[in-house]
Structure formats: C-alpha cells, structure tokens
Amino acid sequence: MARILIAGGSLGGLMAANLLLRDGHAVQVLERSPRSLQGRGAGIVTHDSLRQALGAGGAQVDHTLGVAVASRVVLQPDGRALCGWAYPQVLTSWGRLYTLLRAALPQDHHRLGAAVTGVEHQADGVQVSLAGGERLEADLLIAADGIRSTVRAQLLPQVQPEYAGYVAWRGVCDEDLLSRHTRDTLFPHFGFGLPAGEQMLGYPVAGAGDSLAVGERRWNFVWYRPAAAGADLDALLTDADGVLHRGGIAPQQVSWRQIAAMRDAARRLLAPQFAEIVEKTALPFLQPIYDLVSPQLASPEMAGGRVALLGDAAFVARPHVGMGVSKAGDDAVALTQCIAEHGATPAALLQYDRIRRPAGLAVVQRARWLGAYLQTNAQGAAALPLRSADEVMRQTAIDARHFDPESPGSLPSLS
C-alpha cells in the first residue's frame, strides 16, 4: 500500500483518488477551496472511456448519468433545420459527475481548504507543503490542480496556457422557461448554429436535483465568439466597476454591459431558439479559450520522479473535442495501471508519461484544428478555412478514437 497525495479535488483528481483507493492505496485528496465544488461548471459530453473510468472508480453509472439524445441538428438563422445526423449520446453535467465521484470517495480521504504551495523531493518520496505551514509526506504526488496548476508552476514554470483568440459564452437555461417551439425543436438534439466565423452549440442536461424529467431539464449552451488578445479581450474581462480580471472572470463579475451586448448579438445572428435561450439564461458566463501542452507529465527532474501531472494540469484542449473530462479519466486509469505494474515508484510515472503524453498531445492538436476557423476570424484574416455545417456537426465533441489521427479533416468512422 502506497501513500499517494492528489492536489486538486475536481473531476480528474476525484477519478484518480477513487481508482487508486480501490487498488489498495492510502489516498488523500487536497482541494484548495474551503467549500465543496458542487454546482460548478456546466455541460459535459460523455464517451465510452469516461463511463468506464467512472464505473471502475465505484461511481454509479446508469440511466441517471445524464440526458440521452438520439441525433444532432444544425439550425439556420431563421430557425429551420439545415442538416441533421442520427448520433446517440448521453450529455451530463459537471455537477452530476462531481456528486457521483464524491459519493464514491469516503470523506476521510478528502480535505477542503488544503492548498498545496510547494513540493520537495526526499530520498524515497515527496514532501508537500500546504498553506498555513503544514507538511505532508507521501510516496507520490499527483497534480490534478487544473490549468493554473500550482504544482506545475513550480516544476515547469515555462509551461503557460496559450490564448486561442476567441472566447466562449456559456450558460444553462431552465426548460420550463422556454417556448414550446424551442423545446420541441432543440431538446431532442445536440444542436448547432453557425454564424459566420462563430459557433453556437448546446444540448439538454439534467435540471435541479439532477432531474431528467421532461419539463425539468436545462439547456446548456456554448457560444464561441472572436475576441482578439489585447483591448477586445480586456474589455470582456473587465467588470462593471472597471476592474480587469486577467486570465478569467468569475460568472457574477461579468459586466452587465457585456451581457447585454452579447444578448443583442444573439438576436441578430442566431436562430430564434438559441436567441431565446441566451435571453432567458439568468447568469451567462465567459470563458477565454486556452490550450496548454506540457513537455513532460513525469520525469526524474520533477521532484525526483515522484510527481505526475494529470488532466488539465498536463494538457488543456479547446472544448471542441468534448474530451476534457474523458481525457482526465483516461489519465487516471493509465496512472492506476502503471502503479499496479511498477509500484508507487518513479518507474511507474515514467511509464505513465510514455503512455499519456502522446495521447494528450493528439487531443490538443485535434482541438486546435477544429477551432482554427474561429481563431482565423479572431485574427481578422480575409479568408476563413472552409468547413461545411455537416462537417462541423459530425466532427465536434466526438470521441477522438473514431478519427484518423493523420487526417484531422476526416469524418468519424463509427463502425
């Protein structure tokens, strides 16, 4: 039995903790927030590997996981369907997955208000420092503390998120607020809208209390819009009091002026169904789109080979692939298998690096390709890369294993 600390109590850290605990290890999750993360985030696209990782970690995976849709549809600006595709998927939410993973993890293996501030190599392990001066010793440290990882910043300070040149407006809207026409034409589908140089997409997710009942669900939307680095992005990240929040702005701090301008653009550019959803979403929020590539997930230089990066601390792919949580689950499964084979040793983490670094890079590269026309538009190029509505619909948020890695423009092979 090894002593394993996990920095970060979001979905990736919880999946790793549950898997390692069930493999017999003494696991402790260190979450810097003093409060539960329940209720954060919005929609999540599930894939087979995510469901497998959840089940292997003891989470309940059944019909209550999320909302099942049978197809996809692209809406024209007038609200009529431009094209469609029969493609069944289950759409869940960040909060639902968090509830399932926390329920599977005994409380004494999870600490709130435990912010990791540093890590030092010891002869046969690591020493982890927490805010407040406490020090913990372990055989391994798994850094699952997200895109702004404190652990990665110490060990790989040169690795920084790279802004993609556009943002995503996001939100969830209660189903019972919407017109019958919007409910009938959107809720059975994963929906898309494609204004020039932009992209709207959305899908139904569970409502309050994880309800999947018709009339009690919510619609999760993501609207990608250009915002060049500098004045354009700064304006979006400046709150109503004139304070600039570089790197990201909390939902409640987004300026009402920016929200009003976004809703006005929705009425001009989007299908009426999408415009209604945007209008009736109480607290839309703003996400600058970044990607991030770590040159190594583990190495002898990283605290003596006793530290590994996982999930968004390792690679951040733009959301177009819909693989963020699935990628973290794949990381957690591979890491658990490497530790089972090699023990809680540097050899296990080096094997994990060899397996997961190429996979993480491939997901980032595919997401960059999917978002290239949005980035090109943000940079003011005269000509945008041509992608048909049908291609966007069939290539977005599909399991990357269905594609030819040597041909990013291929359509998925689902046989």
C-alpha positions in Angstrom: 0.0 0.0 0.0 1.4 3.4 -1.1 0.8 6.8 0.3 -0.5 9.0 -2.5 -1.4 12.6 -2.3 -3.6 14.2 -5.0 -3.5 18.0 -5.4 -6.9 19.1 -6.7 -10.4 17.9 -5.9 -12.1 18.5 -9.2 -13.2 15.6 -11.5 -9.8 14.4 -12.6 -8.4 14.3 -9.0 -11.6 12.5 -7.8 -11.4 9.9 -10.5 -7.7 9.2 -9.7 -8.5 9.1 -6.0 -11.3 6.6 -6.4 -9.3 4.3 -8.7 -6.2 4.3 -6.6 -8.2 3.8 -3.4 -9.8 0.7 -4.8 -6.4 -0.6 -5.7 -5.5 -0.6 -2.1 -3.5 2.7 -1.7 -3.7 5.3 1.1 -5.1 8.3 -0.9 -5.7 11.8 0.2 -7.2 14.5 -2.0 -6.1 18.0 -1.2 -8.6 20.6 -2.5 -7.6 24.3 -2.0 -11.2 25.6 -2.0 -12.6 25.7 1.6 -16.1 24.9 0.2 -17.4 22.0 -1.8 -17.1 22.4 -5.6 -20.7 21.1 -6.1 -22.7 23.2 -8.5 -19.7 24.4 -10.5 -19.3 24.0 -14.3 -21.9 23.3 -16.9 -22.4 20.6 -19.5 -20.2 17.5 -20.1 -20.2 15.2 -23.2 -19.7 11.6 -22.2 -17.8 9.0 -24.1 -17.4 5.2 -23.5 -14.0 5.6 -21.8 -15.4 8.2 -19.3 -18.2 5.8 -18.3 -15.7 3.0 -17.9 -13.4 5.2 -15.7 -16.4 6.3 -13.6 -17.6 2.7 -13.1 -14.1 1.4 -12.3 -13.8 4.1 -9.6 -17.1 3.0 -7.9 -19.3 5.7 -9.2 -22.9 4.9 -10.1 -23.2 4.7 -13.9 -26.7 4.1 -15.1 -29.6 5.8 -16.8 -29.4 8.7 -14.3 -26.0 9.7 -15.6 -27.4 12.3 -17.9 -29.8 13.1 -20.7 -29.8 10.8 -23.8 -30.3 12.4 -27.2 -30.6 10.5 -30.4 -29.4 13.0 -33.0 -27.8 16.3 -34.0 -29.2 19.2 -35.8 -27.8 22.5 -37.3 -30.3 25.4 -37.2 -30.3 28.1 -39.8 -30.7 31.8 -38.7 -34.4 31.5 -39.4 -34.7 28.6 -37.0 -35.2 25.8 -39.6 -33.0 22.7 -39.7 -30.2 22.9 -42.2 -29.0 19.4 -41.7 -29.1 16.6 -39.2 -27.4 13.4 -38.1 -28.5 10.4 -36.1 -25.8 10.1 -33.4 -26.9 8.9 -29.9 -25.1 10.4 -27.0 -25.5 10.9 -23.2 -25.0 14.5 -22.0 -24.3 15.1 -18.4 -23.2 18.0 -16.2 -20.1 18.8 -14.2 -22.2 18.9 -11.0 -23.7 15.5 -11.6 -20.3 13.9 -12.1 -18.9 15.6 -9.0 -21.8 14.3 -6.9 -21.2 10.7 -8.2 -17.5 10.8 -7.6 -17.7 12.4 -4.1 -20.3 9.8 -3.1 -17.8 7.0 -4.1 -15.0 8.5 -2.1 -15.0 8.2 1.7 -14.9 11.5 3.5 -11.7 10.8 5.4 -9.9 10.7 2.0 -10.9 14.2 1.0 -9.8 17.6 2.5 -11.1 21.0 1.8 -9.1 24.2 2.4 -5.8 22.3 1.8 -3.9 24.5 -0.8 -0.7 22.9 -2.0 2.1 25.6 -2.1 5.2 23.5 -2.8 6.7 20.1 -3.2 10.2 18.8 -2.3 12.0 15.6 -3.2 13.0 13.3 -0.4 15.1 10.1 -0.6 12.2 7.8 -1.1 9.2 10.1 -1.6 8.0 13.7 -1.6 7.2 16.3 1.0 4.2 18.5 0.2 3.7 22.0 1.8 0.3 23.4 2.4 -0.8 27.0 3.0 -0.5 27.6 6.7 2.7 25.7 7.1 1.6 22.1 7.4 3.8 19.5 5.7 2.7 16.0 4.4 4.9 13.1 3.3 3.9 10.6 0.6 5.4 8.2 -1.9 3.8 10.1 -4.9 2.1 13.4 -5.6 -0.4 13.6 -8.4 -1.0 17.1 -9.6 -4.6 17.4 -10.8 -5.0 21.1 -9.9 -6.1 22.4 -13.3 -5.0 24.8 -16.0 -3.4 27.1 -13.4 -1.7 24.3 -11.5 0.4 25.4 -8.6 2.5 22.2 -8.8 3.2 22.6 -12.5 4.1 26.2 -12.0 6.8 25.2 -9.5 8.2 22.3 -11.6 7.7 23.6 -15.1 7.4 27.3 -14.8 7.9 27.8 -18.6 4.6 26.0 -19.4 1.9 28.6 -19.7 -1.7 28.5 -21.2 -1.8 29.9 -24.7 -4.8 32.1 -25.6 -6.6 30.9 -28.8 -8.0 34.3 -29.9 -11.7 33.7 -29.0 -14.0 33.2 -26.1 -17.0 31.0 -25.2 -20.1 32.5 -23.7 -21.7 29.7 -21.6 -24.8 29.2 -19.5 -27.7 26.9 -18.7 -31.4 27.7 -19.0 -34.3 26.0 -17.3 -36.5 24.1 -19.8 -39.8 25.4 -18.3 -38.8 29.0 -19.1 -38.7 28.3 -22.9 -41.4 28.3 -25.5 -42.9 25.1 -26.8 -41.3 25.7 -30.2 -37.8 25.9 -28.7 -38.3 22.8 -26.5 -39.7 20.8 -29.4 -37.0 21.7 -31.9 -33.9 21.6 -29.7 -34.3 19.4 -26.7 -34.3 16.1 -28.6 -31.0 17.0 -30.2 -27.4 18.2 -29.8 -27.9 21.5 -31.5 -25.6 23.8 -33.6 -25.7 27.3 -35.0 -23.0 28.6 -37.3 -22.9 32.4 -37.8 -20.0 33.5 -40.0 -16.7 32.9 -38.1 -18.6 31.8 -34.9 -20.1 28.7 -33.5 -23.1 28.1 -31.2 -23.8 24.6 -29.8 -25.8 23.2 -27.0 -27.6 20.2 -25.5 -30.0 19.3 -22.8 -28.7 18.4 -19.3 -30.3 17.4 -16.0 -32.1 20.1 -14.1 -32.4 20.9 -10.4 -31.9 17.9 -8.2 -30.4 16.0 -11.2 -33.9 15.7 -12.6 -34.1 14.1 -16.1 -37.9 14.6 -16.4 -39.3 16.4 -19.4 -40.0 20.0 -18.4 -37.4 19.9 -15.6 -34.2 19.7 -17.6 -31.9 22.5 -18.6 -30.3 23.6 -21.9 -26.5 24.0 -21.8 -25.1 26.3 -24.4 -21.6 27.3 -25.6 -21.2 30.2 -28.0 -17.7 30.7 -29.4 -17.0 34.4 -30.5 -13.8 36.1 -31.6 -12.0 38.4 -29.2 -8.5 39.4 -30.1 -5.9 39.5 -27.4 -5.5 43.0 -26.0 -8.2 45.6 -25.9 -11.0 43.3 -27.1 -10.3 40.5 -24.6 -9.6 43.0 -21.8 -13.0 44.7 -22.3 -14.8 41.3 -21.9 -12.8 40.6 -18.7 -13.4 44.0 -17.1 -16.2 44.1 -14.6 -18.8 46.8 -14.1 -16.5 48.6 -11.7 -13.7 48.8 -14.2 -11.5 46.0 -12.6 -9.7 43.8 -15.2 -9.6 40.1 -14.4 -6.8 38.7 -16.5 -6.9 35.0 -17.2 -10.6 34.7 -16.4 -13.6 36.4 -14.8 -16.0 34.9 -12.3 -19.6 34.5 -13.5 -21.0 37.0 -11.1 -18.4 39.6 -12.1 -19.1 39.7 -15.8 -20.3 43.2 -16.7 -24.0 43.6 -17.4 -23.0 45.7 -20.3 -21.1 42.9 -21.9 -24.0 40.5 -21.2 -26.5 43.0 -22.8 -24.3 43.3 -25.9 -24.0 39.5 -26.2 -27.7 39.1 -26.0 -28.2 41.8 -28.6 -25.8 39.9 -30.9 -27.8 36.7 -30.3 -31.0 38.3 -31.5 -29.2 39.4 -34.7 -27.1 36.4 -35.5 -28.6 33.2 -34.1 -31.7 31.1 -34.7 -34.7 32.3 -32.6 -34.4 29.2 -30.5 -30.8 29.9 -29.5 -31.6 33.6 -29.0 -34.4 32.8 -26.6 -32.2 30.5 -24.6 -29.5 33.2 -24.3 -32.1 35.8 -23.4 -33.6 33.7 -20.6 -30.3 32.4 -19.1 -30.1 34.1 -15.7 -26.3 34.1 -15.3 -24.3 33.6 -18.6 -20.6 33.5 -18.0 -17.5 34.0 -20.1 -14.6 31.6 -20.7 -11.5 32.7 -22.6 -10.3 29.7 -24.7 -6.8 28.4 -24.0 -4.8 25.4 -24.7 -1.8 24.0 -22.9 0.9 21.4 -23.6 3.2 20.0 -21.0 6.5 18.7 -22.4 6.5 16.0 -19.7 4.0 14.5 -17.3 6.7 13.0 -15.1 10.5 12.9 -15.2 13.4 12.4 -12.8 13.7 16.2 -12.5 10.1 16.6 -11.3 10.7 16.1 -7.6 12.8 13.1 -8.1 10.4 11.4 -10.4 7.7 11.3 -7.7 5.3 13.8 -9.2 2.9 13.4 -12.2 0.6 15.8 -13.9 -3.0 14.7 -14.7 -6.0 16.2 -16.5 -5.9 19.9 -17.2 -2.6 20.3 -15.2 -1.0 18.3 -18.0 -2.9 19.2 -21.2 -5.7 21.6 -21.9 -7.6 21.0 -25.2 -10.1 23.5 -26.6 -13.6 22.4 -25.8 -14.5 21.5 -29.4 -13.4 17.9 -28.9 -15.6 17.5 -25.8 -12.8 15.4 -24.3 -11.7 17.3 -21.2 -13.2 15.1 -18.5 -12.8 11.9 -20.6 -9.1 12.7 -21.1 -8.7 13.1 -17.3 -10.4 9.8 -16.8 -8.1 8.1 -19.3 -5.1 9.7 -17.4 -6.4 8.3 -14.1 -6.9 4.8 -15.5 -3.5 4.7 -17.1 -1.8 6.0 -14.0 -3.5 3.4 -11.8 -2.5 0.6 -14.1 1.2 1.8 -14.2 1.3 2.0 -10.4 -0.2 -1.5 -10.2 2.5 -2.8 -12.5 5.6 -0.9 -11.1 4.5 0.1 -7.6 4.4 3.7 -6.4 7.8 4.5 -8.0 9.4 6.8 -10.5 9.3 3.9 -13.0 5.5 3.9 -12.8 5.3 7.6 -13.5 7.7 7.4 -16.4 5.6 4.6 -17.9 2.5 6.8 -17.4 4.3 9.7 -19.2 5.2 7.4 -22.2 1.5 6.3 -22.5 -0.4 9.5 -21.9 1.8 12.3 -23.3 1.2 11.3 -26.9 -2.5 10.8 -26.3 -2.8 14.2 -24.6 -0.9 16.0 -27.4 -3.1 14.3 -30.1 -6.3 15.6 -28.4 -4.9 19.2 -28.2 -3.8 19.1 -31.9 -7.3 17.9 -33.0 -9.0 20.6 -30.9 -6.7 23.2 -32.5 -7.7 22.0 -35.9 -11.4 22.1 -35.0 -11.1 25.7 -33.7 -8.8 27.0 -36.5 -11.5 28.9 -38.4 -12.6 30.6 -35.2 -9.1 31.6 -34.5 -8.5 32.8 -38.0 -11.6 35.0 -37.8 -10.4 36.5 -34.5 -7.2 37.5 -36.1 -9.0 39.4 -38.8 -8.0 37.2 -41.7 -9.7 37.9 -45.0 -10.4 34.2 -45.8 -11.7 31.6 -43.3 -10.9 27.9 -43.7 -13.9 26.3 -45.3 -15.9 23.8 -43.2 -19.4 22.8 -44.1 -22.2 22.7 -41.5 -22.3 19.0 -41.9 -18.6 18.6 -41.1 -18.8 20.8 -38.0 -21.8 18.8 -36.8 -20.0 15.4 -37.4 -16.6 16.4 -36.0 -17.4 18.3 -32.8 -17.4 16.5 -29.5 -16.9 13.1 -30.9 -14.6 10.5 -29.3 -11.2 11.1 -30.9 -10.7 7.4 -31.3 -13.2 7.5 -34.2 -10.9 9.6 -36.3 -7.8 9.0 -38.3 -5.1 10.8 -36.3 -3.2 11.5 -39.6 -6.2 13.2 -41.2 -7.8 15.9 -38.9 -10.4 16.8 -41.6 -11.8 13.2 -41.8 -15.3 12.4 -40.8 -15.8 9.9 -38.0 -15.7 6.2 -38.6 -18.3 4.7 -36.2 -18.2 1.2 -37.4 
